[in-house]
Amino acid sequence: MTLDPAFWHGKRVLVTGHTGFKGSWLSLWLQQLGAQCTGVGLAPSSSPSMFDLLQLESGMESRLADIG
């Protein structure tokens, strides 16, 4: 099985928990593949956070909210 980057290029993707460790990496990966990411999650719980270190907010729409 191979990953086809063309599949993700231009796709709109909602990532819940984008400020957490796993969500940050997923958001970075999707951005690198050309997806248009929107993230919903809590404020980062550590400083510095992976979300901040990767500077993900500059490449995606980010909404801080508690949906639980």
C-alpha positions as CSV (number, residue, x, y, z in Angstrom):
1,M,0.0,0.0,0.0
2,T,1.4,3.4,-0.9
3,L,0.3,6.9,0.0
4,D,-0.9,9.1,-2.9
5,P,-0.2,12.7,-2.0
6,A,-2.4,13.9,-4.9
7,F,-5.4,12.5,-3.0
8,W,-5.0,14.9,-0.1
9,H,-4.0,18.0,-2.2
10,G,-6.7,20.6,-1.8
11,K,-8.9,18.4,0.4
12,R,-10.6,20.1,3.4
13,V,-9.8,18.2,6.6
14,L,-11.1,18.8,10.2
15,V,-8.6,17.6,12.8
16,T,-10.0,17.4,16.4
17,G,-7.4,17.6,19.1
18,H,-5.0,19.4,16.7
19,T,-3.1,21.1,19.6
20,G,-2.2,17.7,21.2
21,F,0.9,15.7,20.4
22,K,-0.7,13.3,18.0
23,G,-3.0,15.9,16.5
24,S,0.0,18.2,15.9
25,W,1.8,15.5,13.9
26,L,-1.3,14.6,12.0
27,S,-1.9,18.3,11.1
28,L,1.8,18.7,10.0
29,W,1.6,15.6,7.8
30,L,-1.7,16.7,6.2
31,Q,-0.4,20.2,5.5
32,Q,2.7,18.7,3.9
33,L,0.4,16.7,1.6
34,G,-1.4,19.8,0.6
35,A,-4.6,19.5,2.6
36,Q,-6.5,22.5,3.9
37,C,-6.6,21.8,7.6
38,T,-9.0,23.2,10.2
39,G,-8.3,22.3,13.8
40,V,-10.6,22.3,16.8
41,G,-9.1,21.5,20.2
42,L,-8.1,22.8,23.7
43,A,-5.4,25.3,24.3
44,P,-2.0,23.5,24.3
45,S,-1.3,22.0,27.8
46,S,2.4,22.5,27.8
47,S,4.8,25.3,27.0
48,P,6.3,25.0,24.5
49,S,3.9,22.6,22.9
50,M,4.5,20.5,19.8
51,F,1.7,22.6,18.1
52,D,3.7,25.8,18.9
53,L,7.1,24.3,18.0
54,L,5.9,23.2,14.6
55,Q,4.3,26.6,14.0
56,L,1.2,24.9,12.8
57,E,-1.2,27.8,13.3
58,S,0.5,29.6,10.4
59,G,-0.7,26.9,8.0
60,M,-4.2,26.1,9.2
61,E,-7.3,27.6,10.7
62,S,-7.3,26.9,14.4
63,R,-10.3,27.1,16.8
64,L,-9.7,26.6,20.5
65,A,-12.8,25.1,22.1
66,D,-13.9,22.3,24.4
67,I,-16.4,20.2,22.4
68,G,-16.7,17.5,25.1
